[in-house]
């Protein structure tokens, strides 16, 4: 292991140079839904015209970094809808996070509803969306 640390050409980043970008798996594949959603949100806030569907994964990663480093032009850009449907989350059955439960508690009280004792991440996400509509929060 220590020999590998001394020889940068054996590093995962290869070539003796460390990249500022994370290593992209399957770089020539189309961008992931998360990448497309993030690019759309960033492009909207930066008033940039970007079609995420015209990029591959590697290009999408580079475009995300480029957009993150540009000044924000449209501070009122909406975050939009969730990138993924909560029903498809692989961790959806895990216990809801503290932040999720905090949001549910505040909004449930505002809506005059009973605060649930515990729930999974998916159920908490759905409850938050439901309570947002009821409370206008």
HUCOR-V334404 format. One record per helix or strand of 3 or more residues. SS is the DSSP state (H for helix, E for strand). FROM is the first residue (numbers start at 1). TO is the last residue. Records with the same first field share a line. If there is no record, write none. Layout:
# HUCOR-V334404
SS->FROM-TO ; FROM-TO
This chain:
# HUCOR-V334404
H->2-6 ; 8-10 ; 33-45 ; 52-54 ; 57-68 ; 86-88 ; 98-110 ; 121-135
